[in-house]
Amino acid sequence: MDTFPDLGSLSDIELKDLIGDLTKEELEISYQRRILHGKIDILRAELVNRLRKRHDGGHDVISGDDVQKLTDILAGRSAKDEQLPDAT
């Protein structure tokens, strides 16, 4: 990432140009963020539909492994923690 310029050394025109550049960059990033959120929403909807079909078909929607993963998350443990060698 570029360092922020010394604002005192910039002319008014340079400040306006910098504002314009950063505003344009922010708009592009915001657009990409909205696209990503849309994709995430589509994927979540697909997952919900699949889970609903499994449930309607008589399959368990949540497994014991899912419950254990949630328990580990809530307890602050992660899979990464379990993979670390014992320091003793």
Secondary structure by P-SEA (a helix, b strand, c coil): cccccccccccaaaaaaaaaaaaaaaaaaaaaaaaaaaaaaaaaaaaaaaaaaaaaaccccccaaaaaaaaaaaaccccccccccccc
